[in-house]
Amino acid sequence: MDNIQAFRSRPKDYHEEAAVCDPDALTEIIRSRRSIRRFTDEVIPPAIMQACLDLALQAPNSSNLQTWEFHWVRTPGLKKALAAACLGQAAATTAGELIVCLARTQTWRRNAKLVEQQLKTDGLPTRSTLAYYNRLVHWVYTVGPLSVLAPFKYVLFTLLGWFRPIIRSPLTAKDQAIWAIKSAALACENLMLGLRAYGYDSCAMEGFDARRVAKILKLPRDGHIVMVIGAGRRAKGGVYGPKLRLPREFFVFER
């Protein structure tokens, strides 16, 4: 059994209707989202920030293990230090709000137990799903200290892969980081689109000193900083130019 088969059987009495959505509104939100480099002094109301963070937590993620953390930095001293660690760029120093997105590689055990408990509370688990969270998830995502299990997992995955398709990662701590970051990045997009829907803007920053950010916020050692997001009301001149996208044919392929 693999982690796809674990979800093939579902409670027969469960059904969820799809909401009716407005594609034009979504298109406008996506197209109007820009990387804002300068913000006004306006503060985003806390209730709106909380709502946008809740939207971030609705993002799809691997095995529902929710590897993300969002550190909304509100203390003035920490915000000032964080902006400096973001190289003093205007997107950080003028932002009304600063949010650090962290991908965690060692919270999946805790989260697997919490998911299992929630499934039982909701009366939804199937035997295969419970077996996945009880046993298989630990084999899939454990790599051991210094990735000591990588050679054994590689041999096993290779042998099994001769006979059927199989997920072959994560093998190493690096693979774990990539796995966690992918889910966290999806949540970041939800956060930024949520801000845009409420009329606010954001800038996803990769220009920061990761060691200083981790030290300032006392972040856990297994955390990987995905990005620092500055948010607020866009100021005049906050957009540095028209949106630039390369030709579609470079990126979209039909097979």
N, C-alpha and C positions, 0 to 999 in steps of 0.2 A: 504494500500500500504506500502511495506517496501523498504529498500534501495537496494534490489536486483531487485524488480519489476520496480523500477524507471529506470533501464537501459535495460529492456527487449525490449522496443521499440526503434528503432534506425532510423536515416534518411535512407530511402530506396535507395538513390542515392549515398551513401558513400561506398567506398570499398578501401581496402589497401592491396596491394600484399605483401606477405611475402618475405623478403630478403633471398637470398641463402647464407647460412652460412657454415663455415668449422668446423665441430665438432672436428676434430683432433687438430686444432689450439686452440679452446676453452678448450679442455681437457688439452693441454700443459700449458695454462695460469693458469688453476685452480690447476693442480698438482704441478706446479713450484712455486706457491705462498706459501711462508713460513713466519713465524713470525721472522723477522730479529731483533736481539738484538744489533747489532753494525753496524753503517753506516760509509761510507767514508766521506771525506770533500766535496765531489762533491755536488753542488747545482742543484736541479731539475729546468730546465728552466721554467720560469713563464708561458709560453704558454702551456707547457705540464701539469703543475698543473691545469691551468684553464680548459684545455680539460678534465682532469680526474674529476674535480669537476662538469663539465657539465654532464659527464657520471653518476655521483652519482645522479644528479637530474632527470635522466631518470628512476630511479627505480620504480617498482610498489608500490602503496601505497593505503591506505584505503580511498575509496570514492574520490580519487584524491584530497584530502585535504592537502597533502604535508606538513606533520607536522615537517619536518626536518629543521635544520639550520647547516651550516658548517662555523666555525670560523677558518680561515686560519691565524695563528699567525705568522706575519712576522717581527714585531718590535723586535729588539734584546733584549731589556730589558724585554719585556713581554715573549719572548721565554725562556729566562733564568729563569724567575720566574715560568713559567709554567713547565719547566723541573724539577725544584726543587719540585713543587707540585706533580709531578709524581714520587715522592720518590727518585729522582736523579738517576733513572735507566738508563742504557746505551742506551736503545731504545729511550729515550727522549733526553738525553744530547748530543748524537752523531747524532741525526736525522737532516737532512738538512731542513726538513719542519715538522711542528707540526699543526695538524688540530683537533679541538675539535668539535665533533658531538653532537648537542643538539636536543632533542625531545621537541617540544612545545605543550602544551595542550590547549592554549588559542588563537592560531592564526587561528583556523578552521573557525571562523565566517568571518574574513577578506578574507581568501582563498576561502570560498564558494562563496562569492560575486564576487571575481576575476574570478573563474571558470565559473560562470554564465555569466559574461560579455564576457569572451572569447568565450563561446559557441555561444552567440548571434552574436559576431563579425564574427565568422567562418560560421554562418548560419547553425549550426548543431543541435540546441536543439530540443527535442521533448517535448510535454506537460508534460509528466511524469517526465522527467529529470529536467525541470525547477521547477516543483512542489517539487521535492526532495530538490533542493538547496534553494528554497524559504522558505519552511515550514518544511518538515520532518527532514532535517538535524539538525535543531535547537532542535527538540524534542529528536532526537537520541543522540546527543552529549552534551546536557546541563545537568549538574548534580547539579548546584546551589551552593551557598556558603556553605562550610562544608558538601557538598553532601546532602543538605537538601531534594532534590527531590528523593533520592534513594528509600525510602520506597514506594512512590507513583508509581515510575516506576517499582519497583519489583512486586507490586500487579498487575499492568496493564499487564506487560510482562507475569506473571504467568497465569493470566486469559486468555489472548490471546493464550498462549502456549498450553492450553488444546485443542484448536481447530485446530491449524496449527503451522508449524515450524515458529519460530520468533527469531530474534537476541535479546539477553537478556542483552547486555552490550554495552556501559559502564553505570554503575549505580553510581559509586563513583569516587572521584578524583583519587584513586588508579587505578581503571579500565581505566580512561582516560590516565593515565601515561603509562600503559601497551599498550594501543592502539597506542599511539603516538610513543612509543619506537620501536614497531614492524616495523613500516614503516621506521623509521630512520635507524634501523639496516640493512634493505635491501639496503638502499642507501649507507651505509658504505661498504658493500660488493662490490657494483658497483665501488666505489672509489678505493678500494684495487686491484680489478681485472684490472681496468683501468691502474693503476700504473704499474702493472706487465706486461700488454700488451705493455707499452711503455719502458719496460726494467728496471723499478725501483721497489723498494720493500717497504714493510711497516710492521708495528707492531701495532696491535690493543691492546691498553693498558686499563686494568681495574684497575691497581694499581695506584691510584691517590687520592689526598685529594679533594673531590668534593667541599667542602666549600671554600677552598683556590682557586681552579680553577675558581669558580663562582665569587669570589671577585676580582681576578686578572683581569678577562676579563669583569667584570661588567655585568654578564649574567642576563637575565630577570628571575623573580622569578618563572614563570611557566615553566621554562626550566629544563629538566632532562638530565644530561650529560650521553650520551650513552657510549661513549668511547673517548679516545684521541688516535689519529693515528699518529705515527711517520713514516716519509717517507724519502727515499733517495736511494742511491746506496749501495747495501750490501757490507760490508767490509769482508775481510778474517776472518773467525772465527765468523761471524755474525750469523750463524746458529749453534745452540748449539747441534744438533744431528739429526739423521734421523727422518722423520715424523712418529709419533706414532698414529695409529688408532686401536681402539678395534675391535673385530670380528664383521663383518657385521650383523650376526644373532641377535646381541643384539639390533639392531636399525631399521632394515627393516623387515616389516611384510606384507604378502599378505593376504587379507581378502576375 
